[in-house]
């Protein structure tokens, strides 16, 4: 049986994988896709989750704040309606007084101080919480009738002043204040004031005369009625007298002046002072029409307008809120909780991403180890097969050439030891490249210990592949054994010189180490000799394994042998690295 016919196959159960139909492989699950996304986008996925939760938190805060703003506006509208109702009650109450006074004064020939006082006492006026100055009587006459009016009035009121502003030659009708209650030092300043001299008052009186209803004036200043310059307005109710034949003639006006500040404050006090500011405008909302303002300290952010009608005159009530609070407590809690949750989930996803990376690295490491183990298994198969082939060849040739059992055992043991020595050397170098000098020294170690400088080595540093080192070591062993039995090492003074040098063939892109074995000083080599096992081993087995010619010359002066050992590139025999690299590059 030839050594080429023997193949030892070592099977590792862990490397056995059944044939799998690719169509039967299930698609990746959702968890697998999620893990793949975490690995592919390690920074984007945590950021997207954080931004999504932050957006949800922002929408929640926006909804809460929108509801808070809507609730606040509802409270502002409710406050505006309450203040407007209080203003309407104040204005409506004095309007009723004026209507009653107009009915009473129209029924008498002349409004005397006694009649006016009786009317005022019957009303039991309370101006403290309404903003009204009181009630007055204004007769209307032509300018030519003023002397007679002053004469009659001063008869009952000796301190009655002159009419002011003083009428001129072009003055038509005049309407001086004749009486005013309650009678105070401030209110007496209004006596004698011609209401027609002020356009705002005159316009309100003309409207009342035309509509036969109470009419409110625009913004006026009570310079002659009070000591200050606070804005005010007045309500006028016309009084007519029957001139016969169904004709009515204007007799005068019953009127009530209102201080705008006190008028508004009284309404606010009845409604209840809140956190809102209040402004009261005469007609449209503008700076020039502002009557009075109870403003808040900060600039208004939210406003609600409410129309108020006082004696047929439209006023505009504006409620304002500073809204100084940036976020409500519920919004703050929601914002803090949402951002904390988003940060926590981002950190958790980041940890999962790191874990996914580590798992991916472990899988890559396990795949690499699996590839290395498969490569080692195949390499071990190859090494064992080659070794067993060499052993079988040695065994077969030794058996044919042995003269007896002892000779067979000794020869076989020596050759197995030679293989073992080279194996030990390869194990030390982790089955990588082995220096050619180390192979020679390993095979000749016991000879050099015994013979000293009888063996000379000379050559450059060259590295041999594992299989080539085994075959070359076996050849050196056979040559040394032959020299120790029959050649130069068998007698004193004999020497063996081993020299090697590097050669190459540029055309074939190969290199080799040419090793020369030369024996001198030994017994003469006979011309006629029987071919032994060593000769056949070197010329057949070693030459075949090295794939290089072997020259074996039995010169009488000493045996000479020239061998060529390939100096291979590492990529040609480093199966482990080659297989691992191929596995890594595999898509």
ABEGO torsion letter per residue (X at the ends): XBAAABBBBBBBAAABBBBBBAAABBBBBAAAAAAAAAAABAAAAAAAAAAAAAAAAAAAAAAAAAAAAAAAAAAAAAAAAAAAAAAAAAAAAAAAAAAAAAAAAAABABBBAAAAAAAAAAAGBBAAAAGBAEBBBBBBBBAAAAAAAAAAAAAABAABBBBOBBBBAABBBBBBBABBOBBBAAAAAABGBBAAABAAAAAAAAAAAAAGBBBBBBBBBBAAABABABBBBBBBBBBBBBAEGGBBBBAEBBBBBBBAAAAAAAAAAAAEBBABBBBBBBEBBBAAABABBBBBABBBABBBBBBBBBGGBBBBBBBBBAGABABBAAAAAAAAAAAAAAAAAAAAAAAAAAAAAAAAAAAAAAAAAAAAAAAAAAAAAAAAAAAAAAAAAAAAAAAAABABAAAAAAAAAAAAAAAAAAAAAAAAAGGBBBBAAAAAAAAAAAAAAAAEAABBBBEBBBBBBAAAAAAAAAAAAAAAAAAAAABAAABBGBBBBBBBBBBBBAAAGBBBBBBBBBBBGBBBBBABBBBBAAAAAAAAAAAAAAGBBBBBBBBAAEBBBBBBBBBBBAAAABAAAAAAAAAAABX
